[in-house]
Amino acid sequence: MLPDGVVMRCVHWRKVPLDLAREAREKSAAPYIDRAMQCQLSAHDEGEHFGLLTDAGAYGTALWLRWHGAAEAELVVLPDCPVAAPGPDGEGCCLFADHAKQHTWEDALEEVSCTN
């Protein structure tokens, strides 16, 4: 059992189809796109899952892989979450705007980096 307030990251993974990996490289300056993505949201079983691929090129946006269960995956460009942790040195959230549940800096169970 987890302590109160501790939320695990979603355990769902998805392979990135080759055509979407190629398209992601073309849409960004990233020379390499991971071939598998873990959902970056807090633990959940239902609904959509999101894996961060790379910055989208435009300031304040990122390219994400979105999937639902075994359904087809797709690339989506989403604006960055504007929320930062309280305090003068508050860490920014590594997710997209309007995500559900907790921000990445609220995840006390594991160290979450915007680049993993």
Contact map, one row per residue, 1 for C-alpha under 8 A:
11100000000000000000000000000000000000000000000000000000000000000000000000000000000000000000000000000000000000000000
11110110000000000000000000000000000000000000000000000000000000000000000000000000000000000000000000000000000000000000
11111100000000000000000000000000000000000000000000000000000000000000000000000000000000000000000000000000000000000000
01111100000000000000000000000000000000000000000000000000000000000000000000000000000000000000000000000000000000000000
00111110000000000000000000000000000000000000000000000000000000000000000000000000000000000000000000000000000000000000
01111111000000000000000000000000000000000000000000000000000000000000000000000000000000000000000000000000001110000000
01001111100000000000000000000000000000000110000000000000000000000000000000000000000000000000000000000000001110000000
00000111110000000000000000000000000000000110000000000000000000000000000000000000000000000000000000000000001011000000
00000011111000000000000000000000000000111110000000000000000000000000000000000000000000000000000000000000001000000000
00000001111100000000000000000000000001111111100000000000000000000000000000000000000000000000000000000000000000000000
00000000111110000000000000000000000001100010000000000000000000000000000000000000000000000000000000000000000000000000
00000000011111000000000000000000000001100000000010000000000000000000000000000000000000000000000000000000000000000000
00000000001111100000000000000000000111100000000000000000000000000000000000000000000000000000000000000000000000000000
00000000000111110000000000000000000111000000000000000000000000000010000000000000000000000000000000000000000000000000
00000000000011111000000000000000001110000000000000000000000000000000000000000000000000000000000000000000000000000000
00000000000001111101100000000000011110000000000000000000000000001000000010000000000000000000000000000000000000000000
00000000000000111111100000000000001000000000000000000000000000000000000010000000000000000000000000000000000000000000
00000000000000011111110000000000000000000000000000000000000000000000000000000000000000000000000000000000000000000000
00000000000000001111111000000000000000000000000000000000000000000000000000000000000000000000000000000000000000000000
00000000000000011111111100000000000000000000000000000000000000000000000001100000000000000000000000000000000000000000
00000000000000011111111110000000111000000000000000000000000000000000000000000000000000000000000000000000000000000000
00000000000000000111111111000000000000000000000000000000000000000000000000000000000000000000000000000000000000000000
00000000000000000011111111100000000000000000000000000000000000000000000000000000000000000000000000000000000000000000
00000000000000000001111111110000100000000000000000001000000000100000000000100000000000000000000000000000000000000000
00000000000000000000111111111111100000000000000000000000000000000000000000000000000000000000000000000000000000000000
00000000000000000000011111111000000000000000000000000000000000000000000000000000000000000000000000000000000000000000
00000000000000000000001111111000000000000000000000000001100000000000000000000000000000000000000000000000000000000000
00000000000000000000000111111100000000000000000000000111100000000000000000000000000000000000000000000000000000000000
00000000000000000000000011111110000000000000000000000000100000000000000000000000000000000000000000000000000000000000
00000000000000000000000010011111100000000000000000000100000000000000000000000000000000000000000000000000000000000000
00000000000000000000000010001111100000000000000000000000000000000000000000000000000000000000000000000000000000000000
00000000000000000000000010000111110000000000000000000000000000000000000000000000000000000000000000000000000000000000
00000000000000000000100110000111111000000000000000001100000000000000000000000000000000000000000000000000000000000000
00000000000000010000100000000001111110000000000000001000000000000000000000000000000000000000000000000000000000000000
00000000000000111000100000000000111110000000000000000000000000000000000000000000000000000000000000000000000000000000
00000000000011110000000000000000011111000000000000000000000000000000000000000000000000000000000000000000000000000000
00000000000011110000000000000000011111100000000000111000000000001000000000000000000000000000000000000000000000000000
00000000011111000000000000000000000111110000000001100000000000000000000000000000000000000000000000000000000000000000
00000000111110000000000000000000000011111000000011100000000000000000000000000000000000000000000000000000000000000000
00000000110000000000000000000000000001111100000011110000000000000000000000000000000000000000001000000000000000000000
00000000110000000000000000000000000000111111000011000000000000000000000000000000000000000000001000111000000000000000
00000011110000000000000000000000000000011111000000000000000000000000000000000000000000000000000000001100000000000000
00000011111000000000000000000000000000001111100000000000000000000000000000000000000000000000000000000000000000000000
00000000010000000000000000000000000000001111111000000000000000000000000000000000000000000000000000000000000000000000
00000000010000000000000000000000000000000011111000000000000000000000000000000000000000000000000000000000000000000000
00000000000000000000000000000000000000000001111100000000000000000000100000000000000000000000000000000000000000000000
00000000000000000000000000000000000000000001111110000000000000000001100000000000000000000000000000000000000000000000
00000000000000000000000000000000000000000000011111000000000000000111100000000000000000000000000000000000000000000000
00000000000100000000000000000000000000111000001111100000000000000111000000000000000000000000000000000000000000000000
00000000000000000000000000000000000001111000000111110000000000011110000000000000000000000000000000000000000000000000
00000000000000000000000000000000000011110000000011111000000000011100000000000000000000000000000000000000000000000000
00000000000000000000000000000000000010010000000001111100000001111000000000000000000000000000000000000000000000000000
00000000000000000000000100000000110010000000000000111110000001111000000000000000000000000000000000000000000000000000
00000000000000000000000000010100100000000000000000011111000001110000000000000000000000000000000000000000000000000000
00000000000000000000000000010000000000000000000000001111110011100000000000000000000000000000000000000000000000000000
00000000000000000000000000110000000000000000000000000111111011100000000000001000000000000000000000000000000000000000
00000000000000000000000000111000000000000000000000000011111011000000000000000000000000000000000000000000000000000000
00000000000000000000000000000000000000000000000000000011111111000000000000000000000000000000000000000000000000000000
00000000000000000000000000000000000000000000000000000001111110000000000000000000000000000000000000000000000000000000
00000000000000000000000000000000000000000000000000000000011111000000000000000011000000000000000000000000000000000000
00000000000000000000000000000000000000000000000000000011111111100000000000001111000000000000000000000000000000000000
00000000000000000000000000000000000000000000000000011111110111110000000000001111000000000000000100000000000000000000
00000000000000000000000100000000000000000000000000011111000011111000000000111100000000000000000000000000000000000000
00000000000000000000000000000000000000000000000001111100000001111100000000111100000000000000000000000000000000000000
00000000000000010000000000000000000010000000000001111000000000111110000011110000000000000000000000000000000000000000
00000000000000000000000000000000000000000000000111100000000000011111000011110000000000000000000000000000000000000000
00000000000001000000000000000000000000000000000111000000000000001111111111000000000000000000000000000000000000000000
00000000000000000000000000000000000000000000001110000000000000000111111110000000000000000000000000000000000000000000
00000000000000000000000000000000000000000000011100000000000000000011111000000000000000000000000000000000000000000000
00000000000000000000000000000000000000000000000000000000000000000011111100000000000000000000000000000000000000000000
00000000000000000000000000000000000000000000000000000000000000000011111110000000000000000000000000000000000000000000
00000000000000000000000000000000000000000000000000000000000000000011011111000000000000000000000000000000000000000000
00000000000000011000000000000000000000000000000000000000000000001111001111100000000000000000000000000000000000000000
00000000000000000001000000000000000000000000000000000000000000001110000111110000000000000000000000000000000000000000
00000000000000000001000100000000000000000000000000000000000000111100000011111000000000000000000000000000000000000000
00000000000000000000000000000000000000000000000000000000000000111100000001111100000000000000000000000000000000000000
00000000000000000000000000000000000000000000000000000001000011110000000000111110000000000000000000000000000000000000
00000000000000000000000000000000000000000000000000000000000011110000000000011111000000000000000110000000000000000000
00000000000000000000000000000000000000000000000000000000000111000000000000001111100000000000000110000000000000000000
00000000000000000000000000000000000000000000000000000000000111000000000000000111110000000000011110000000000000000000
00000000000000000000000000000000000000000000000000000000000000000000000000000011111000000001111111100000000000000000
00000000000000000000000000000000000000000000000000000000000000000000000000000001111100000001100010000000000000000000
00000000000000000000000000000000000000000000000000000000000000000000000000000000111110000001100000000010000000000000
00000000000000000000000000000000000000000000000000000000000000000000000000000000011111000111100000000000000000000000
00000000000000000000000000000000000000000000000000000000000000000000000000000000001111101111100000000000110000000000
00000000000000000000000000000000000000000000000000000000000000000000000000000000000111111100000000000000000000000000
00000000000000000000000000000000000000000000000000000000000000000000000000000000000011111100000000000000000000000000
00000000000000000000000000000000000000000000000000000000000000000000000000000000000001111100000000000000000000000000
00000000000000000000000000000000000000000000000000000000000000000000000000000000000011111110000000000000000000000000
00000000000000000000000000000000000000000000000000000000000000000000000000000000000111111111000000000000000000000000
00000000000000000000000000000000000000000000000000000000000000000000000000000000000110001111100000000000100000000000
00000000000000000000000000000000000000000000000000000000000000000000000000000000111110000111110000000000100000000000
00000000000000000000000000000000000000000000000000000000000000000000000000000000111110000011111000000011100000000000
00000000000000000000000000000000000000000000000000000000000000000000000000000001100000000001111100000011000000001100
00000000000000000000000000000000000000011000000000000000000000000000000000000001100000000000111110100011000000000100
00000000000000000000000000000000000000000000000000000000000001000000000000000111100000000000011111100000000000000000
00000000000000000000000000000000000000000000000000000000000000000000000000000111110000000000001111100000000000000000
00000000000000000000000000000000000000000000000000000000000000000000000000000000100000000000000111110000000000000000
00000000000000000000000000000000000000001000000000000000000000000000000000000000100000000000001111111000000000000000
00000000000000000000000000000000000000001000000000000000000000000000000000000000000000000000000001111100000000000000
00000000000000000000000000000000000000001100000000000000000000000000000000000000000000000000000000111110000000000000
00000000000000000000000000000000000000000100000000000000000000000000000000000000000000000000000000011111011000000000
00000000000000000000000000000000000000000000000000000000000000000000000000000000001000000000111000001111111000000000
00000000000000000000000000000000000000000000000000000000000000000000000000000000000000000000111000000111111000010000
00000000000000000000000000000000000000000000000000000000000000000000000000000000000010000011100000000011111100010000
00000000000000000000000000000000000000000000000000000000000000000000000000000000000010000000000000000111111100000000
00000111100000000000000000000000000000000000000000000000000000000000000000000000000000000000000000000111111111110000
00000110000000000000000000000000000000000000000000000000000000000000000000000000000000000000000000000000111111100000
00000111000000000000000000000000000000000000000000000000000000000000000000000000000000000000000000000000001111100000
00000001000000000000000000000000000000000000000000000000000000000000000000000000000000000000000000000000001111110000
00000000000000000000000000000000000000000000000000000000000000000000000000000000000000000000000000000000001111111000
00000000000000000000000000000000000000000000000000000000000000000000000000000000000000000000000000000001101001111101
00000000000000000000000000000000000000000000000000000000000000000000000000000000000000000000010000000000000000111111
00000000000000000000000000000000000000000000000000000000000000000000000000000000000000000000011000000000000000011111
00000000000000000000000000000000000000000000000000000000000000000000000000000000000000000000000000000000000000001111
00000000000000000000000000000000000000000000000000000000000000000000000000000000000000000000000000000000000000011111
